[in-house]
Amino acid sequence: MVHYLRFLRTPQAADASKKSIDISAVAAVTTDLGDSFFSQDLTIIARLVDATKSGEILCSSEVLWKTGSRAAKVALSCNAKLAGRLVQLHLTTRDTISAHASCEVPAVIDVWSSPFTIKSKAKAQPLVERRIQLQGKSQARIWEETGDSIARHIWDASLGCLIYLNSCFDTSKDDSLPLLRKLLTDDKAKRLRVLEVGAGCGIVGIALSQLRKSEIVLTDLEDAQDIMQSNIDCAAPASGSSLKRQVLGWGTGLSDLENAKFDLVLVSDCIYNPDSSVLLVETLKELSNHNSNVLVFVAFKRRHDADDIFFQHMQKSELRVIEKGTIKLPHIMTDYDIDEPQTETFVFRARD
Ligand SMILES: C[S@@+](CC[C@H](N)C(=O)[O-])C[C@H]1O[C@@H](n2cnc3c(N)ncnc32)[C@H](O)[C@@H]1O
C-alpha cells in the first residue's frame, strides 16, 4: 500500500513564553481510504518551514511511529524570536526525502500543513498540501482537505498516473501504452485538448498541464469545485497551457462541453461505484461521439470485484480497449502488507 502522512489534528501553537513557543499536532500514517495504518516502526521528521518562497527549515524534531500505532503526537519547540513568521509544518521521512530527490513518488507521501503564523494559540486550517516531483524539475502542488471527503483528497490511482506521466516524458524509459505516449509526447508544439472527469483535487490534469502544452478542463461534481480552484490557482502550467474547471455530473449530458472536441479524456480512480459506473460510461460515450479519435485513459486501483462492472458497461459501448498496462505503486513490504500495490491502466478508443 501507498501510505500518506495525515494530520488528525492540525498544528497549533501553545502560549508563548519569553524563550520559546511550542507547536503541537497529531499525525497518522494511513492508506488513501484511511482504512489501515502503517504497520511497522517509522521515524517521522517534523519540520517547521518558512511558508514564503524560501522554504527555510526553522526547527525540526523526530517522532517515532510505532508498530500498532493509530496516532502520533508531534511536538516542536521553536525560538520565541521566530514569533510572527508565517510557517508550514512539514511531516516527512528520510526515504520520502530521498525519493523526491530522485524524482520518484515516495512510498510514504509527506504532508505540509496550511500556513499559520507563529503566535500564541494560532492554529492551521484543515487543509494540507502534497507535493510530487515531475519530470523537468517542476512540482505538482496539490491542496487537499484533512477530512474524509471522497472528492477533496488525492487517491492512489492518481499517483500511478503521475508515475506514468513522468515515465512518458523521460525518453530513457519504455512504455506499455505507446499510442497514449505518442499522443502525449509527439508534436509538443500542438496544444493538447484534455478533459478530466471526476478530477477531485485535479492532480492528474494539473500535472499534465505542467508537463506539456495543453488545454485542460478539470470536471467533477459541485463538491470538488473549491478545492479544484485552489489547486488551479497555485499550479504552474507549462508555457501555452491553460487550466479551467467546471461542474460535470456523469450521465447528465455535456451541457456547454457539447461542442468541444478533446484529444484525451482522463479518468483516475473513478470506477469504484457500480451505480455511477453506468453513468460514467454514458458520459465517455458522449465524449467519443464528438471526436471518434479521442483516447480515454482510465487508471484505477482494483479494490473490489464490482470494479469490473465499469468494464462490462464499456464492452457494450462503442469504446474498445486499445492498450492496457500496470504501473507499480511505491510500497514498503511489511508482515501485514505483502501485496505489491499497482494502478491498472486502460486506453480506450471508439470502434472503427
Ligand atoms: C476516488 S475520487 C478520485 C479523484 C481523483 N481523480 C484522484 O484520482 O485523486 C472519485 C471522484 O469521482 C467523482 N464523482 C463520483 N461520482 C460522480 C458523478 N456522478 N459525476 C461526476 N463526478 C463524480 C467524485 O466527486 C470524486 O472526485
The ligand as a Gaussian input file, in Angstrom:
#p B3LYP/6-31G(d) Opt

LIG

0 1
 C      -11.962000       8.463000      -5.777000
 S      -12.174000      10.082000      -6.351000
 C      -10.845000      10.270000      -7.489000
 C      -10.380000      11.695000      -7.557000
 C       -9.190000      11.930000      -8.478000
 N       -9.495000      11.586000      -9.838000
 C       -7.979000      11.161000      -7.998000
 O       -7.607000      10.160000      -8.647000
 O       -7.391000      11.554000      -6.976000
 C      -13.572000       9.915000      -7.450000
 C      -14.081000      11.226000      -7.992000
 O      -15.207000      10.995000      -8.843000
 C      -16.172000      11.995000      -8.580000
 N      -17.524000      11.509000      -8.896000
 C      -18.196000      10.487000      -8.296000
 N      -19.419000      10.348000      -8.830000
 C      -19.529000      11.294000      -9.800000
 C      -20.572000      11.658000     -10.709000
 N      -21.744000      11.019000     -10.727000
 N      -20.336000      12.678000     -11.566000
 C      -19.148000      13.333000     -11.556000
 N      -18.120000      13.029000     -10.725000
 C      -18.320000      12.038000      -9.843000
 C      -16.028000      12.275000      -7.091000
 O      -16.589000      13.539000      -6.749000
 C      -14.532000      12.186000      -6.904000
 O      -13.890000      13.403000      -7.061000

